[in-house]
Amino acid sequence: MSTAKNSFRVDALQVQVYNSEVELAQDVAGIAQKHLQHTLEQNDAAALLLATGNSQMKFLDTLIANGSLDWSRITCFHLDEYLGISAKHGASFRRYLHERVEKRVNPKEFHYIEGDAIQPLTECDRYTKLLQAQPIDLCCLGVGENGHLAFNDPAVADFNDPHILKLVKLDIVNRQQQVNTGYFSSLESVPQYAFTVTLPMICSARKIICLAPAKRKAKIVKQMLEGDITTDCPASILRTQEQATLFLDVDSAALVNS
């Protein structure tokens, strides 16, 4: 049974609000587990597209601790990676997911975007083919303080993007967020470019869960839910996706009129 204190729809998007991030993580982990188990009952395998960042930590820990998923039948992908940093870099999303997911559950496969590939455009082609090889059964998202999903910042977001994975230049708000959340020591140390899965690829997932807890997300959550559906706030595209649910805590939902 859901522990959400409030639930409502904004256009096609289901929104659930929780008293705490802990309650949110527990509920979302149960929803993700149930969906993946159902997928594995119907199919030989499942594909999972994962986000990183602080918003995902409690959710991932809870999902893994539940212990009832057959990870040997789940293929994992991730949404984005900085250009030019190795998998050993402290801010690498490959490192984050290897430590927090792969080495703890040993999935069937974990396909990583090679951020330090010597031919980045070739890497885009390689990863695109991997993503195209099967449908994505579950996509896990966070929302950036500039409204980005993955690294689809407002300046580069395209609701009709012809690409599946592309290289983008990161905006200042995005790069500063990486400093504020502790992944880099200064703005200058944050890479200016990154790989990102595009918005149409995200929206092609059979189920989408988007976690956006914490007070610092309140302003962008209000814009996402109450502003126009526009690339000025890329996350607003989720309002067109019936298979998507946005999960908030009372802090991130504080400015929303619901």
VOPAGU-2260 file (C-alpha; in pm, 1 decimal, decimal comma):
REM VOPAGU-2260
SITE   aa  ch    i         X         Y         Z
SITE  MET   A    0       0,0       0,0       0,0
SITE  SER   A    1     130,7     344,1     -94,7
SITE  THR   A    2     240,9     575,5     185,9
SITE  ALA   A    3     193,1     887,3     -27,3
SITE  LYS   A    4      19,4    1170,3     159,2
SITE  ASN   A    5    -111,2    1319,5    -165,5
SITE  SER   A    6    -163,6    1198,1    -520,7
SITE  PHE   A    7    -284,8    1391,3    -823,8
SITE  ARG   A    8    -245,4    1423,1   -1200,2
SITE  VAL   A    9    -105,3    1705,4   -1407,0
SITE  ASP   A   10    -208,1    1639,2   -1765,0
SITE  ALA   A   11     -99,8    1274,2   -1824,4
SITE  LEU   A   12     158,1    1269,8   -1544,9
SITE  GLN   A   13      80,5    1102,6   -1212,2
SITE  VAL   A   14     231,8    1288,1    -913,7
SITE  GLN   A   15     278,2    1142,7    -564,2
SITE  VAL   A   16     391,8    1337,7    -258,3
SITE  TYR   A   17     546,3    1186,7      56,6
SITE  ASN   A   18     617,0    1312,1     405,6
SITE  SER   A   19     986,1    1223,8     376,7
SITE  GLU   A   20    1248,4    1114,4     129,2
SITE  VAL   A   21    1277,3     784,0     316,1
SITE  GLU   A   22     907,0     705,8     265,3
SITE  LEU   A   23     939,2     812,4     -97,6
SITE  ALA   A   24    1236,2     582,4    -158,7
SITE  GLN   A   25    1065,5     286,0       5,2
SITE  ASP   A   26     748,7     326,7    -198,8
SITE  VAL   A   27     928,0     384,0    -529,0
SITE  ALA   A   28    1155,2      85,2    -471,7
SITE  GLY   A   29     846,3    -130,4    -423,6
SITE  ILE   A   30     687,6       4,5    -741,1
SITE  ALA   A   31    1005,7     -54,1    -942,9
SITE  GLN   A   32    1048,7    -403,9    -802,7
SITE  LYS   A   33     689,9    -500,2    -880,1
SITE  HIS   A   34     715,1    -368,7   -1236,2
SITE  LEU   A   35    1042,9    -548,4   -1304,6
SITE  GLN   A   36     913,0    -872,4   -1153,4
SITE  HIS   A   37     602,1    -851,8   -1371,0
SITE  THR   A   38     821,4    -789,4   -1676,4
SITE  LEU   A   39    1031,5   -1095,8   -1594,5
SITE  GLU   A   40     717,6   -1306,3   -1553,7
SITE  GLN   A   41     617,5   -1211,5   -1907,5
SITE  ASN   A   42     962,0   -1212,1   -2071,2
SITE  ASP   A   43    1300,3   -1380,8   -2048,1
SITE  ALA   A   44    1476,9   -1053,5   -1962,3
SITE  ALA   A   45    1424,6    -690,0   -1866,6
SITE  ALA   A   46    1608,1    -366,8   -1948,7
SITE  LEU   A   47    1661,9     -92,6   -1691,6
SITE  LEU   A   48    1782,4     262,1   -1765,2
SITE  LEU   A   49    1928,7     427,3   -1455,8
SITE  ALA   A   50    1993,1     780,3   -1335,8
SITE  THR   A   51    2255,3     888,4   -1083,8
SITE  GLY   A   52    2284,0    1170,0    -831,0
SITE  ASN   A   53    2176,7    1224,0    -473,0
SITE  SER   A   54    1805,1    1180,2    -549,3
SITE  GLN   A   55    1860,8     815,9    -646,8
SITE  MET   A   56    2069,2     691,7    -353,5
SITE  LYS   A   57    1803,7     591,6    -101,5
SITE  PHE   A   58    1586,4     446,6    -378,5
SITE  LEU   A   59    1866,9     230,9    -518,9
SITE  ASP   A   60    1974,0     114,0    -173,3
SITE  THR   A   61    1616,4      13,9     -90,3
SITE  LEU   A   62    1556,7    -157,6    -424,5
SITE  ILE   A   63    1871,1    -365,3    -385,5
SITE  ALA   A   64    1809,1    -440,5     -16,8
SITE  ASN   A   65    1464,9    -583,1    -101,3
SITE  GLY   A   66    1656,4    -875,0    -248,4
SITE  SER   A   67    1383,1   -1044,7    -449,3
SITE  LEU   A   68    1474,3    -942,5    -805,0
SITE  ASP   A   69    1650,0   -1186,0   -1037,0
SITE  TRP   A   70    1919,1    -942,0   -1148,2
SITE  SER   A   71    2081,8   -1211,0   -1362,6
SITE  ARG   A   72    1800,4   -1146,8   -1613,4
SITE  ILE   A   73    1822,0    -765,3   -1606,4
SITE  THR   A   74    2035,9    -560,6   -1844,2
SITE  CYS   A   75    2126,9    -214,5   -1717,1
SITE  PHE   A   76    2205,1     108,2   -1899,6
SITE  HIS   A   77    2264,0     461,0   -1775,6
SITE  LEU   A   78    2143,9     799,4   -1890,4
SITE  ASP   A   79    2453,1    1013,5   -1916,1
SITE  GLU   A   80    2824,0    1056,9   -1856,9
SITE  TYR   A   81    3074,9    1339,9   -1865,0
SITE  LEU   A   82    3300,4    1364,2   -2167,4
SITE  GLY   A   83    3665,0    1301,3   -2097,0
SITE  ILE   A   84    3664,0    1157,4   -1745,1
SITE  SER   A   85    3760,1     801,6   -1661,7
SITE  ALA   A   86    3549,4     544,3   -1482,0
SITE  LYS   A   87    3779,5     590,6   -1179,8
SITE  HIS   A   88    3703,5     962,9   -1143,1
SITE  GLY   A   89    3511,8    1039,6    -824,6
SITE  ALA   A   90    3231,7    1212,2   -1017,9
SITE  SER   A   91    3202,5     951,7   -1292,2
SITE  PHE   A   92    2853,4     810,5   -1331,0
SITE  ARG   A   93    3009,6     481,3   -1432,7
SITE  ARG   A   94    3185,4     467,7   -1097,7
SITE  TYR   A   95    2865,1     565,7    -912,8
SITE  LEU   A   96    2664,3     287,8   -1077,9
SITE  HIS   A   97    2937,4      25,9   -1059,2
SITE  GLU   A   98    2972,8      79,3    -684,0
SITE  ARG   A   99    2605,6     135,3    -600,6
SITE  VAL   A  100    2447,6    -118,3    -836,0
SITE  GLU   A  101    2659,0    -349,6   -1050,8
SITE  LYS   A  102    2897,5    -493,5    -794,4
SITE  ARG   A  103    2612,7    -539,4    -544,9
SITE  VAL   A  104    2367,0    -726,8    -769,1
SITE  ASN   A  105    2564,6    -866,8   -1066,1
SITE  PRO   A  106    2310,7    -794,2   -1341,3
SITE  LYS   A  107    2299,7    -987,5   -1666,8
SITE  GLU   A  108    2490,2    -702,6   -1831,1
SITE  PHE   A  109    2569,3    -342,0   -1747,6
SITE  HIS   A  110    2632,1    -130,0   -2054,1
SITE  TYR   A  111    2823,4     188,0   -1969,8
SITE  ILE   A  112    2874,6     501,9   -2174,0
SITE  GLU   A  113    3251,6     525,5   -2208,8
SITE  GLY   A  114    3303,5     889,4   -2116,7
SITE  ASP   A  115    3671,8     883,8   -2202,4
SITE  ALA   A  116    3631,1     708,8   -2538,5
SITE  ILE   A  117    3894,2     831,6   -2783,5
SITE  GLN   A  118    3627,9     867,5   -3055,6
SITE  PRO   A  119    3319,2    1017,6   -2886,3
SITE  LEU   A  120    3099,9    1011,2   -3196,5
SITE  THR   A  121    3177,8     644,1   -3249,4
SITE  GLU   A  122    3083,2     588,0   -2885,0
SITE  CYS   A  123    2747,9     755,4   -2952,3
SITE  ASP   A  124    2688,6     511,1   -3237,8
SITE  ARG   A  125    2792,2     211,6   -3027,4
SITE  TYR   A  126    2565,6     297,3   -2736,0
SITE  THR   A  127    2277,7     389,0   -2963,5
SITE  LYS   A  128    2283,6      38,8   -3110,9
SITE  LEU   A  129    2284,2    -115,7   -2763,2
SITE  LEU   A  130    1980,0      88,4   -2661,9
SITE  GLN   A  131    1799,5       2,1   -2984,5
SITE  ALA   A  132    1850,1    -372,5   -2933,6
SITE  GLN   A  133    1556,1    -403,9   -2690,6
SITE  PRO   A  134    1281,1    -187,5   -2541,1
SITE  ILE   A  135    1353,6     -17,5   -2209,2
SITE  ASP   A  136    1117,4    -163,4   -1950,9
SITE  LEU   A  137    1188,8      88,6   -1675,4
SITE  CYS   A  138    1358,2     428,6   -1685,2
SITE  CYS   A  139    1458,4     593,8   -1356,7
SITE  LEU   A  140    1503,1     970,8   -1361,8
SITE  GLY   A  141    1586,9    1271,8   -1149,6
SITE  VAL   A  142    1515,9    1637,5   -1228,8
SITE  GLY   A  143    1795,1    1893,3   -1246,0
SITE  GLU   A  144    1765,7    2238,0   -1093,8
SITE  ASN   A  145    1742,7    2378,7   -1447,7
SITE  GLY   A  146    1472,6    2125,5   -1535,6
SITE  HIS   A  147    1698,9    1886,3   -1720,3
SITE  LEU   A  148    1636,4    1515,6   -1758,9
SITE  ALA   A  149    1969,1    1336,0   -1792,9
SITE  PHE   A  150    2190,8    1606,0   -1949,9
SITE  ASN   A  151    1915,2    1747,7   -2170,2
SITE  ASP   A  152    1958,1    2105,3   -2049,4
SITE  PRO   A  153    1715,3    2371,0   -2180,5
SITE  ALA   A  154    1952,8    2493,3   -2451,4
SITE  VAL   A  155    2002,5    2146,9   -2602,8
SITE  ALA   A  156    1674,9    1968,8   -2519,1
SITE  ASP   A  157    1465,5    1860,0   -2817,3
SITE  PHE   A  158    1126,5    1693,7   -2777,1
SITE  ASN   A  159    1165,7    1555,2   -3130,6
SITE  ASP   A  160    1534,9    1476,6   -3114,4
SITE  PRO   A  161    1644,8    1249,1   -3401,7
SITE  HIS   A  162    1927,0    1109,2   -3189,1
SITE  ILE   A  163    1920,7     846,3   -2915,7
SITE  LEU   A  164    2251,6     943,3   -2754,3
SITE  LYS   A  165    2427,1    1270,6   -2824,4
SITE  LEU   A  166    2705,9    1501,5   -2709,6
SITE  VAL   A  167    2597,9    1828,3   -2548,9
SITE  LYS   A  168    2749,2    2135,0   -2386,2
SITE  LEU   A  169    2639,2    2171,0   -2023,9
SITE  ASP   A  170    2495,4    2500,7   -1904,9
SITE  ILE   A  171    2620,0    2695,2   -1603,3
SITE  VAL   A  172    2322,3    2605,7   -1381,6
SITE  ASN   A  173    2381,2    2235,7   -1444,1
SITE  ARG   A  174    2754,7    2259,2   -1383,2
SITE  GLN   A  175    2705,5    2460,4   -1064,1
SITE  GLN   A  176    2459,9    2199,0    -937,8
SITE  GLN   A  177    2733,3    1937,2    -968,0
SITE  VAL   A  178    2953,0    2155,0    -745,0
SITE  ASN   A  179    2673,1    2226,9    -495,9
SITE  THR   A  180    2597,0    1857,3    -450,3
SITE  GLY   A  181    2961,0    1774,1    -383,0
SITE  TYR   A  182    3069,4    1593,3    -697,3
SITE  PHE   A  183    3326,6    1855,6    -799,4
SITE  SER   A  184    3532,3    2103,6    -597,4
SITE  SER   A  185    3481,7    2402,4    -827,2
SITE  LEU   A  186    3291,3    2512,9   -1136,7
SITE  GLU   A  187    3612,6    2506,5   -1337,9
SITE  SER   A  188    3663,2    2136,4   -1260,8
SITE  VAL   A  189    3322,0    2035,7   -1400,8
SITE  PRO   A  190    3349,4    1914,4   -1761,8
SITE  GLN   A  191    3183,5    2142,0   -2015,0
SITE  TYR   A  192    3055,7    1857,5   -2234,9
SITE  ALA   A  193    2876,6    1528,6   -2173,6
SITE  PHE   A  194    2696,6    1238,0   -2336,7
SITE  THR   A  195    2322,1    1216,7   -2280,3
SITE  VAL   A  196    2037,5     986,3   -2374,0
SITE  THR   A  197    1782,2    1207,2   -2548,5
SITE  LEU   A  198    1426,2    1291,6   -2447,1
SITE  PRO   A  199    1248,1    1076,8   -2710,1
SITE  MET   A  200    1454,4     777,0   -2596,9
SITE  ILE   A  201    1360,2     844,2   -2235,5
SITE  CYS   A  202     993,7     876,6   -2328,8
SITE  SER   A  203    1003,1     545,7   -2518,3
SITE  ALA   A  204    1043,2     353,9   -2191,2
SITE  ARG   A  205     750,4     134,0   -2096,9
SITE  LYS   A  206     748,2     279,9   -1744,2
SITE  ILE   A  207     912,9     596,8   -1612,0
SITE  ILE   A  208     972,5     685,5   -1249,5
SITE  CYS   A  209    1110,3    1029,6   -1168,3
SITE  LEU   A  210    1237,0    1112,0    -819,2
SITE  ALA   A  211    1269,2    1479,8    -724,8
SITE  PRO   A  212    1292,6    1520,2    -346,0
SITE  ALA   A  213    1447,9    1805,8    -143,4
SITE  LYS   A  214    1379,3    2173,8     -97,9
SITE  ARG   A  215    1626,3    2281,9    -365,8
SITE  LYS   A  216    1401,2    2119,4    -627,8
SITE  ALA   A  217    1084,3    2307,7    -521,9
SITE  LYS   A  218    1116,3    2595,3    -769,3
SITE  ILE   A  219    1180,8    2378,7   -1074,7
SITE  VAL   A  220     909,7    2129,9    -972,6
SITE  LYS   A  221     657,8    2415,9    -967,3
SITE  GLN   A  222     771,5    2525,4   -1314,3
SITE  MET   A  223     762,1    2166,4   -1439,0
SITE  LEU   A  224     404,6    2111,8   -1323,9
SITE  GLU   A  225     248,2    2455,6   -1360,0
SITE  GLY   A  226     437,8    2619,4   -1645,9
SITE  ASP   A  227     416,1    2547,6   -2016,1
SITE  ILE   A  228     531,4    2218,1   -2163,2
SITE  THR   A  229     845,9    2350,6   -2324,6
SITE  THR   A  230    1217,1    2282,0   -2357,6
SITE  ASP   A  231    1270,6    2582,4   -2128,1
SITE  CYS   A  232    1193,1    2316,8   -1866,2
SITE  PRO   A  233    1278,1    1984,7   -2034,1
SITE  ALA   A  234    1122,2    1779,4   -1751,3
SITE  SER   A  235     781,0    1922,6   -1842,9
SITE  ILE   A  236     772,5    1666,1   -2126,7
SITE  LEU   A  237     677,7    1407,5   -1863,9
SITE  ARG   A  238     333,1    1570,3   -1847,4
SITE  THR   A  239     264,9    1410,3   -2187,0
SITE  GLN   A  240     364,9    1060,3   -2071,2
SITE  GLU   A  241      91,3     839,7   -1923,2
SITE  GLN   A  242     347,4     577,5   -1821,4
SITE  ALA   A  243     536,8     830,7   -1603,9
SITE  THR   A  244     506,4     909,1   -1233,5
SITE  LEU   A  245     677,1    1195,8   -1051,1
SITE  PHE   A  246     765,8    1131,5    -686,8
SITE  LEU   A  247     808,0    1431,2    -454,8
SITE  ASP   A  248     854,5    1488,7     -84,9
SITE  VAL   A  249     681,0    1768,7     104,8
SITE  ASP   A  250     984,2    1993,1      58,4
SITE  SER   A  251    1003,1    1965,4    -321,0
SITE  ALA   A  252     622,7    1993,2    -349,0
SITE  ALA   A  253     601,9    2298,0    -121,6
SITE  LEU   A  254     534,8    2551,1    -398,4
SITE  VAL   A  255     292,1    2338,7    -602,5
SITE  ASN   A  256     -77,3    2429,4    -601,2
SITE  SER   A  257    -240,9    2087,2    -568,0
